[in-house]
């Protein structure tokens, strides 16, 4: 059973309106941002599931922050184009920063009106997601969050932690992070491994130039 026709558009308009009223900026897809500090964006992504089998639309919010200076350095070291708001530097499912700390989806299309579900979801984002963003409004807080084992995607953090330490003026820790990641790669020769080795070489050159 698929979601009823028009449900996704109706729900999307309901949460877009509520989020914009709460100070978020709509980006492409279901990504929203808000300015937290001069170089830090609060980040929100709404993951959808439309094939549950019960005709309901499931939405799982992910909250995070994006440190723009750090992300520019990562893009430069990778030789890639800087994206204005993707990906977040650190992120976590909203349910894990809510009371109870567990997975918490919102379901649209049931007995509760769509607008009421959207209002409840956005209320939780404001109450629990905004403090998560505001608490990571500095580079040091972002780097600490990257190291706590609870925020972010491991494969992405391998690039971002050493850059964070570089920007904090801790080149020794940056080298330690890169070399530990290289050791974990072992003999891998897949594209992801080659990409990280290229990044590591570029970062080692940047660290050498800084000495």
C-alpha positions in Angstrom: 0.0 0.0 0.0 1.5 3.3 -1.1 0.9 6.8 0.4 -2.3 8.5 -0.9 -1.9 10.9 -3.8 -1.0 14.4 -2.7 0.1 13.4 0.8 3.8 14.1 0.3 3.1 17.5 -1.2 0.5 18.4 1.5 2.9 17.4 4.3 5.9 19.0 2.7 4.1 22.3 2.4 2.9 22.1 6.1 6.4 21.5 7.5 8.0 24.0 5.1 5.7 26.8 6.3 6.3 25.9 9.9 10.1 25.7 9.5 10.4 29.0 7.6 8.3 30.6 10.4 10.8 29.2 12.9 13.7 30.8 11.1 14.9 28.1 8.8 15.8 28.6 5.1 14.5 26.1 2.6 17.2 24.5 0.4 16.9 21.9 -2.3 15.0 18.7 -1.5 14.1 18.4 2.2 17.1 20.3 3.5 16.8 23.4 5.6 19.4 25.6 7.2 19.6 28.5 9.7 22.5 30.7 10.6 24.0 29.8 14.0 27.2 31.8 13.8 29.2 33.7 11.2 30.8 30.5 9.8 28.3 27.9 11.1 25.0 26.8 9.6 22.4 24.9 11.6 21.4 22.0 9.4 18.2 20.0 9.1 17.4 17.1 6.7 14.0 15.3 6.6 14.4 11.7 5.5 11.2 10.2 4.0 10.0 6.7 3.8 7.0 6.1 1.5 7.0 2.3 1.2 6.0 1.3 4.7 3.1 -0.8 3.5 0.5 0.9 5.6 -0.1 4.0 3.4 1.7 6.4 5.9 4.5 8.8 5.1 7.3 8.4 7.6 9.6 11.3 8.2 12.8 11.1 10.3 14.5 14.5 10.9 18.3 14.7 11.1 19.8 17.8 12.8 23.3 19.0 12.6 25.7 21.8 11.9 28.0 22.7 9.0 31.2 24.6 9.7 31.8 26.5 6.5 35.6 27.2 6.9 36.3 23.6 7.8 34.2 22.4 4.8 36.1 24.7 2.4 39.4 23.3 3.5 38.1 19.7 3.2 36.9 20.5 -0.4 40.2 22.1 -1.3 42.2 19.2 0.0 40.0 16.8 -2.0 40.2 19.0 -5.1 36.4 19.1 -5.2 34.0 22.0 -5.6 32.8 23.5 -2.3 29.0 23.0 -1.8 27.2 25.7 0.1 25.3 23.5 2.5 25.9 19.7 1.9 26.9 17.7 3.8 26.6 18.7 7.5 29.9 18.5 9.4 28.2 16.7 12.3 24.6 15.4 12.5 22.4 13.1 14.5 18.8 11.8 14.3 16.6 14.2 16.2 15.1 11.4 18.3 18.5 10.8 19.9 18.7 14.4 21.3 15.1 14.3 22.5 14.1 13.0 26.0 14.4 9.2 25.9 17.2 9.3 23.3 15.7 6.9 20.8 14.7 6.7 17.2 11.6 8.9 16.7 9.8 9.1 13.3 6.7 11.2 12.6 3.9 9.5 10.6 1.7 11.5 8.2 -1.6 10.3 6.7 -3.2 8.7 9.7 -6.1 9.9 11.9 -4.2 13.0 13.0 -4.4 15.9 10.6 -1.3 16.5 8.5 -0.9 20.1 9.8 -1.0 18.9 13.4 1.7 16.3 12.8 3.9 18.8 11.1 3.4 21.3 13.9 4.4 18.6 16.5 7.5 17.6 14.5 8.7 21.2 14.0 8.0 21.9 17.7 10.4 19.0 18.5 13.0 20.4 16.1 12.8 23.8 17.7 12.8 22.5 21.3 15.6 19.9 20.9 17.3 20.4 17.5 18.0 24.1 17.9 19.9 23.6 21.2 22.0 20.9 19.5 22.9 23.4 16.8 23.5 26.3 19.1 25.8 24.3 21.3 28.0 23.7 18.3 28.4 27.3 17.2 32.2 27.3 17.5 35.0 25.3 15.8 36.1 23.8 19.1 32.6 22.6 19.9 32.3 21.1 16.4 35.6 19.3 16.8 34.6 18.0 20.2 31.3 16.8 18.8 33.1 15.0 15.9 35.1 13.1 18.6 32.3 12.1 20.9 31.3 9.0 18.9 27.6 10.0 18.7 27.5 12.7 16.0 28.2 12.3 12.3 29.0 9.7 9.7 32.3 7.9 10.4 33.5 7.9 6.8 32.9 11.6 6.5 34.4 12.4 9.9 37.7 10.8 8.9 38.2 13.8 6.6 36.8 16.4 8.9 38.4 15.6 12.3 42.0 16.2 11.1 41.0 19.4 9.4 39.3 20.6 12.6 42.5 20.0 14.5 44.5 21.8 11.8 42.3 24.8 12.1 42.5 24.7 15.9 46.3 24.9 15.7 46.9 21.3 16.7 48.9 19.9 13.8 50.2 16.9 15.8 46.6 15.7 16.5 45.7 16.3 12.8 48.6 14.0 11.8 47.6 11.4 14.4 44.0 11.3 13.0 45.1 11.0 9.4 47.6 8.3 10.1 45.2 6.3 12.2 42.7 6.4 9.4 45.3 5.3 6.9 46.2 2.4 9.1 42.6 1.3 9.2 42.5 1.3 5.4 45.2 -1.3 5.3 45.7 -2.6 1.7 42.4 -1.4 0.4 42.6 -0.1 -3.2 38.9 0.8 -3.8 37.9 4.3 -4.9 37.0 5.4 -1.4 40.4 4.3 -0.1 42.2 6.1 -3.0 40.2 9.2 -2.3 41.2 9.3 1.3 44.9 8.7 0.5 44.8 11.6 -1.9 43.3 13.7 0.8 45.9 12.5 3.4 48.7 13.4 1.0 47.3 16.9 0.5 46.8 17.4 4.2 50.4 16.3 4.9 51.7 18.9 2.5 49.5 21.6 4.1 50.8 20.6 7.5 54.4 20.7 6.3 53.9 24.2 4.8 52.5 25.4 8.1 55.6 24.4 10.0 
